[in-house]
Amino acid sequence: MVKAEGRRQKAEGRRQKVEGRRQKAEGRR
């Protein structure tokens, strides 16, 4: 159970990272 929760948090963090990078690229435009 704990392992699954950790994996979910990891996936969410990765998604936030990607979204932040995308926003940065849009602001540069």
TORKELO-13762 format. One record per residue: residue number from 1; residue in one letter; x, y negated, z negated of N, C-alpha, C in turn. Coordinates in steps of 0.001 Angstrom, whole numbers, always signed. Layout:
@num: NUM, residuo: a, n.xx: X, n.yy: Y, n.zz: Z, ca.xx: X, ca.yy: Y, ca.zz: Z, c.xx: X, c.yy: Y, c.zz: Z
...
END
This chain:
@num: 1, residuo: m, n.xx: +861, n.yy: +1205, n.zz: +0, ca.xx: +0, ca.yy: +0, ca.zz: +0, c.xx: +891, c.yy: -1247, c.zz: +0
@num: 2, residuo: v, n.xx: +1856, n.yy: -1246, n.zz: -907, ca.xx: +2741, ca.yy: -2419, ca.zz: -974, c.xx: +3505, c.yy: -2569, c.zz: +335
@num: 3, residuo: k, n.xx: +3944, n.yy: -1439, n.zz: +876, ca.xx: +4712, ca.yy: -1496, ca.zz: +2140, c.xx: +3861, c.yy: -2118, c.zz: +3243
@num: 4, residuo: a, n.xx: +2614, n.yy: -1684, n.zz: +3330, ca.xx: +1735, ca.yy: -2211, ca.zz: +4396, c.xx: +1566, c.yy: -3720, c.zz: +4220
@num: 5, residuo: e, n.xx: +1405, n.yy: -4158, n.zz: +2958, ca.xx: +1201, ca.yy: -5595, ca.zz: +2727, c.xx: +2447, c.yy: -6371, c.zz: +3154
@num: 6, residuo: g, n.xx: +3620, n.yy: -5860, n.zz: +2810, ca.xx: +4865, ca.yy: -6538, ca.zz: +3191, c.xx: +4967, c.yy: -6643, c.zz: +4702
@num: 7, residuo: r, n.xx: +4605, n.yy: -5558, n.zz: +5378, ca.xx: +4692, ca.yy: -5565, ca.zz: +6849, c.xx: +3760, c.yy: -6644, c.zz: +7412
@num: 8, residuo: r, n.xx: +2571, n.yy: -6746, n.zz: +6800, ca.xx: +1599, ca.yy: -7734, ca.zz: +7300, c.xx: +2169, c.yy: -9148, c.zz: +7108
@num: 9, residuo: q, n.xx: +2761, n.yy: -9410, n.zz: +5948, ca.xx: +3338, ca.yy: -10744, ca.zz: +5700, c.xx: +4437, c.yy: -11034, c.zz: +6702
@num: 10, residuo: k, n.xx: +5251, n.yy: -10017, n.zz: +6990, ca.xx: +6354, ca.yy: -10205, ca.zz: +7950, c.xx: +5781, c.yy: -10608, c.zz: +9310
@num: 11, residuo: a, n.xx: +4747, n.yy: -9908, n.zz: +9740, ca.xx: +4145, ca.yy: -10201, ca.zz: +11054, c.xx: +3590, c.yy: -11626, c.zz: +11053
@num: 12, residuo: e, n.xx: +2960, n.yy: -12018, n.zz: +9940, ca.xx: +2370, ca.yy: -13364, ca.zz: +9886, c.xx: +3481, c.yy: -14416, c.zz: +9955
@num: 13, residuo: g, n.xx: +4564, n.yy: -14182, n.zz: +9239, ca.xx: +5678, ca.yy: -15135, ca.zz: +9253, c.xx: +6246, c.yy: -15277, c.zz: +10656
@num: 14, residuo: r, n.xx: +6382, n.yy: -14140, n.zz: +11344, ca.xx: +6933, ca.yy: -14181, ca.zz: +12708, c.xx: +6000, c.yy: -15001, c.zz: +13608
@num: 15, residuo: r, n.xx: +4677, n.yy: -14803, n.zz: +13418, ca.xx: +3710, ca.yy: -15515, ca.zz: +14264, c.xx: +3834, c.yy: -17024, c.zz: +14010
@num: 16, residuo: q, n.xx: +3959, n.yy: -17410, n.zz: +12733, ca.xx: +4085, ca.yy: -18842, ca.zz: +12415, c.xx: +5339, c.yy: -19409, c.zz: +13062
@num: 17, residuo: k, n.xx: +6426, n.yy: -18614, n.zz: +13033, ca.xx: +7688, ca.yy: -19079, ca.zz: +13630, c.xx: +7477, c.yy: -19356, c.zz: +15119
@num: 18, residuo: v, n.xx: +6826, n.yy: -18432, n.zz: +15797, ca.xx: +6606, ca.yy: -18588, ca.zz: +17247, c.xx: +5738, c.yy: -19822, c.zz: +17503
@num: 19, residuo: e, n.xx: +4690, n.yy: -19989, n.zz: +16686, ca.xx: +3799, ca.yy: -21143, ca.zz: +16902, c.xx: +4561, c.yy: -22442, c.zz: +16682
@num: 20, residuo: g, n.xx: +5409, n.yy: -22474, n.zz: +15675, ca.xx: +6189, ca.yy: -23687, ca.zz: +15407, c.xx: +7102, c.yy: -24003, c.zz: +16582
@num: 21, residuo: r, n.xx: +7731, n.yy: -22975, n.zz: +17131, ca.xx: +8635, ca.yy: -23183, ca.zz: +18272, c.xx: +7838, c.yy: -23738, c.zz: +19458
@num: 22, residuo: r, n.xx: +6620, n.yy: -23210, n.zz: +19653, ca.xx: +5791, ca.yy: -23645, ca.zz: +20788, c.xx: +5427, c.yy: -25125, c.zz: +20602
@num: 23, residuo: q, n.xx: +5064, n.yy: -25498, n.zz: +19375, ca.xx: +4691, ca.yy: -26899, ca.zz: +19118, c.xx: +5882, c.yy: -27802, c.zz: +19389
@num: 24, residuo: k, n.xx: +7088, n.yy: -27351, n.zz: +18990, ca.xx: +8296, ca.yy: -28148, ca.zz: +19224, c.xx: +8465, c.yy: -28389, c.zz: +20722
@num: 25, residuo: a, n.xx: +8284, n.yy: -27341, n.zz: +21506, ca.xx: +8458, ca.yy: -27457, ca.zz: +22965, c.xx: +7425, c.yy: -28447, c.zz: +23517
@num: 26, residuo: e, n.xx: +6204, n.yy: -28405, n.zz: +23002, ca.xx: +5165, ca.yy: -29316, ca.zz: +23517, c.xx: +5520, c.yy: -30762, c.zz: +23166
@num: 27, residuo: g, n.xx: +6042, n.yy: -30982, n.zz: +21963, ca.xx: +6393, ca.yy: -32345, ca.zz: +21552, c.xx: +7536, c.yy: -32899, c.zz: +22403
@num: 28, residuo: r, n.xx: +8442, n.yy: -32032, n.zz: +22817, ca.xx: +9585, ca.yy: -32487, ca.zz: +23617, c.xx: +9099, c.yy: -33002, c.zz: +24979
@num: 29, residuo: r, n.xx: +7999, n.yy: -32392, n.zz: +25477, ca.xx: +7525, ca.yy: -32746, ca.zz: +26811, c.xx: +7143, c.yy: -34217, c.zz: +26889
END
